[in-house]
Amino acid sequence: MSAFRRARALPDADHVIETGPAITALMAREISPADAIADGSVRLTGGPKLLTRFTDIFRI
């Protein structure tokens, strides 16, 4: 079973983040956006700068 769940993205979405349980670590700053992308725990459609912005805004 994959840890990734694909929700329906808007057709013109600038950014889509696909992740599993690692989203908690990412938002808690336990892992960096670059590390999450590098180890495959996050997949992106869009640029990595938007993921960094997302984690700056939505912190836990």
URLINCOR-V751116 format. One record per residue. N is the residue number from 1. RES is the residue in three letters. SS is DSSP state (~ for helix, > for strand, _ for the rest). OMEGA is omega in radians with two decimals (* if undefined). Layout:
{{N & RES & SS & OMEGA} {N & RES & SS & OMEGA}}
//
This chain:
{{1 & MET & _ & -3.13} {2 & SER & _ & 3.08} {3 & ALA & _ & -3.12} {4 & PHE & _ & 3.05} {5 & ARG & _ & -3.11} {6 & ARG & _ & 3.01} {7 & ALA & _ & 3.11} {8 & ARG & _ & 3.11} {9 & ALA & _ & 3.03} {10 & LEU & _ & -3.08} {11 & PRO & _ & -3.10} {12 & ASP & _ & -3.10} {13 & ALA & _ & 3.09} {14 & ASP & _ & -3.00} {15 & HIS & _ & 3.04} {16 & VAL & > & 3.11} {17 & ILE & > & 3.05} {18 & GLU & > & -3.10} {19 & THR & > & 3.06} {20 & GLY & _ & -3.11} {21 & PRO & _ & -3.13} {22 & ALA & ~ & 3.14} {23 & ILE & ~ & 3.12} {24 & THR & ~ & 3.12} {25 & ALA & ~ & 3.13} {26 & LEU & ~ & -3.11} {27 & MET & ~ & 3.10} {28 & ALA & _ & 3.14} {29 & ARG & _ & 3.06} {30 & GLU & _ & 3.01} {31 & ILE & _ & 3.14} {32 & SER & _ & 3.05} {33 & PRO & ~ & -3.14} {34 & ALA & ~ & 3.12} {35 & ASP & ~ & 3.13} {36 & ALA & ~ & 3.09} {37 & ILE & ~ & -3.08} {38 & ALA & ~ & -3.10} {39 & ASP & _ & 3.06} {40 & GLY & _ & -3.14} {41 & SER & _ & 3.05} {42 & VAL & > & 3.02} {43 & ARG & > & -3.06} {44 & LEU & > & 2.80} {45 & THR & > & -3.02} {46 & GLY & _ & -3.04} {47 & GLY & _ & 3.12} {48 & PRO & ~ & 3.10} {49 & LYS & ~ & 3.11} {50 & LEU & ~ & 3.07} {51 & LEU & ~ & 3.08} {52 & THR & ~ & 3.10} {53 & ARG & ~ & 3.10} {54 & PHE & ~ & -3.12} {55 & THR & ~ & 3.04} {56 & ASP & ~ & -3.09} {57 & ILE & ~ & -3.03} {58 & PHE & _ & -3.14} {59 & ARG & _ & 3.03} {60 & ILE & _ & *}}
//
